[in-house]
Amino acid sequence: MAKNRWGFIIGGALLIVMLMLGSFSIGIYLGRLGTDQGSPRDEPQAPPPIPPQNPLQEKVGEDIQINNPDLVGRLKFVGKDGIQLITEQGNRFVIVDKDTRLWNWSGETLQLRDLGRYDILAVYGSFTQDGGRQLLADLIVRLPPRQPNDP
Amino acid sequence: MEENKHPLDRTDYWLALALTALALFVFIRTLTPSLSYLSPDGNELATIPYLLGLAHSPGYPVYTWLGKLFTLLPFGDIAHRANLMSAVMGALSIGGLYLLITISLSPRIASAVLRRAAALCSATLFAFSLTFWSQSVIAEVYAPNIAFIALTLLALLYWERTRRDRDFFLFALVFGLSLGTHLSNIGFAPAFIVFILLTDPSTLKRPRWWLAAIAGFGIGILQFLWLPLRADTLNDRMMLERAPVTILGMYRYTLGAFSQIKFAFPIEELPLRLVLYIDLIRNEFALSGILFGLAGLFSLLFRRTKYYFLLVLMYVVHVWFFIQYRVFDLEVFFLAVHFIWAIFIAFGIAELLGALERLAIRLRSRSAARILTITLAALTLLICLIPLTRNWYKSDRSDDVAVNDFYTNVWEILPENSALITRGGVMGYDAFYWPLIYNTRSDVILPTLPTPFPVSTSIEGLDLYSTTPVGENQKAMGPGALPPDLLPEGLWQVPVLVGAHQNQTGLLSQRGRLVLYHLTEEPPDMIVDSAFPATPLNLKLGDVTLVGIDLKPGSVESGGRIHITLYWKVLRPNRYGVELSIDDSILEAHELGFGNLARFQKEVGISADSLVVEDYWLVVPSTTPAGTHDLNIRLMGSGETSSIAEILVLDEEKDMERWLKIAGDS
């Protein structure tokens, strides 16, 4: 036991630091995004289909096909320069920059801080950088919550 | 510190083999049959090994060479064989994980039966966790990389036992080679150094040991000489910008690559990134997996301090690096970390089982205690098989046939001496795969295949087709973007063939929808004054009426195509979404007129009494069972689905035979 004493002390300190960092981070997260929002009752799959004949299409013009988002998912995190979504294919990170527009379903402008955990978002953007592994959002639309009888 | 003198016996090898066989069976049953629709760069990684070319950064030489061996297998097509490599290497990782855990678990934790149960359980949890499973059924680097990590650790622990220089050489060689499946493995080096110093500090004073280490690792990383040797095969714009033909280029292609996505978050973002990582572990192993892993960390610290430092340092460095990695699909990068976490989980489970076993031993009856032990082991194994059933549906990629079905029909449809415009570089391999491997339709020009910078003269005078949107307002940005002056302005994109989309409407689609367009200077014939469809319907769907349809032929081989003509009466000009499905399975969704309607109205004009005609071929997925099926239509937003025809689907030819026949006979 004595032989391992320094091993236990250093290893134990490392473990305590890891646990403290984890707890601290969870605290920050809950502080920023709140604890009162429940988990989504439905799976992230099968996002509501977006019909093209909606008022947003007129607002964006021909540049963006509103019914054909690049990504649909539920909001998991809001970071300084991006958001993390839970999608059918896993967690996906979307870059948000100063040119990214953020609207609600009626076309009103939102700020990132207006978004709540598990909001359903449609992202329109372009895959950039190496191997297309980053999605830079041109437009993010907060979709209306799913109704129980939605297909 | 506690040492392992004879940690494994024959039973362990048999159990590792059985676990490998189980994982392999499951991965093969759920394997992507050929090219993948869902993987962003998988089709490049399925093609490059066969050609012995150079993959995207950092080049993956070992992956390429191993892949070449798999492409020599005598069954399936090349993409199938590349997918199979992931299945085999993924399964070997699981056998390796079992052996690693068995070596690591202290005999004092629990009896051999329960230790094995804990090792089997944890390895099974990892095998059938969502992300690892998803990477073991497509052509990707992650499953082979986990196999190399397992092999590296086994070699290190073997050296720990023998202390022979030649065994250390072997470890160093495997570690060097493992950088050819993922360069991030270099981050494990500090943990290995600490472990070596804790095992035998005196080795540092022996020159032979140093030589063995340098020689082994050096030979392993010599693989990267492959980069300048095969740099001439690159056809991706971004890869060419840092072509590995100079020392600086080599650095930029490997360690210096992806600089904009490394350490990409400010310090105040790191807590959230850490929570994101914790959430990813929860997705893989559930909350119970986190708790067992935490218990396992304490167990490791007190029972196997040296292994604790090895594994925890490997773990910490990787987590620290990848929580600051800004990529779209982050979870695959944490697979190595999940692999290590599975070892922590095994320790946690073994501690629990050991505690229960010690309670059982207090029973008076020895046979009762034995029965209890065996029951505990069996229960543990059963519980750990839950992810196998729970994740099967999500992980099963055996129906991912969209790319093959689409392109085999494309090759059949394209007229002689036409040009097919596709995305360039890594994103273009859905199409490049065929001519590069099978020389399919050598008369068709793919201008983005030899170079990401094709010029307009390369397609002059050819009949133009495209599988990527080329209109001015269409998105064609990113790494596979076409040069802006390749095509004349104002071309019409007339849909010719529409592929099935795997029920993925409006979801992640880096490669976009599977549509073959004919590019024409003249507007398409999409408006008629009157029509007499073979099947009149007069189906009112909101503001539009489907007057009728023509459908030819009456029967179709699965994986083949039907020619469909829809006649629409549009009562109020607007944008309408049309969705077609076979029975309950969505085939495709598109905007009425395929985006041409507004332009047609503006440039040609549409009178109020006219009918809008949509005329195209529709791919029937090769997963569609033989028999009669309803073809359904729905106007998106209206919610009502209506049956518009019956299709007789035949299944006389096996999918793979059909794909190979078209690939080779074209």
Interface residues (C-beta under 8 A of the other chain):
Chain A: K3 N4 G7 F8 G11 G12 L14 L15 M18 L19 L21 G22 F24 S25 I26 I28 Y29 R32 P47 P49 I50 P51 P52 Q53 N54 Q57 E62 D63 Q65 N67 N68 P69 D70 L71 V72 K76 F77 G79 K80 D81 G82 Q84 T87 E88 Q89 G90 N91 R92 F93 V94 I95 A122 S126 F127 T128 Q129 D130 G131 G132 R133 Q134 L135 P151
Chain B: M1 L38 P40 D41 H56 S57 L130 T131 L198 M238 A257 F258 Q260 I261 F265 P266 E268 E269 L270 P271 L272 R273 L274 V275 L276 I278 D279 L280 N283 L294 L297 F298 L301 F302 T305 K306 Y308 F309 V312 V316 R326 V327 F328 D329 L330 E331 V426 M427 N473 K475 M477 G478 P479 G480 T505 G506 L507 L508 S509 Q510 R513 N574 R575 Y576 G577 E579 A589 E591 G595 A598 L635 M636 G637 G639
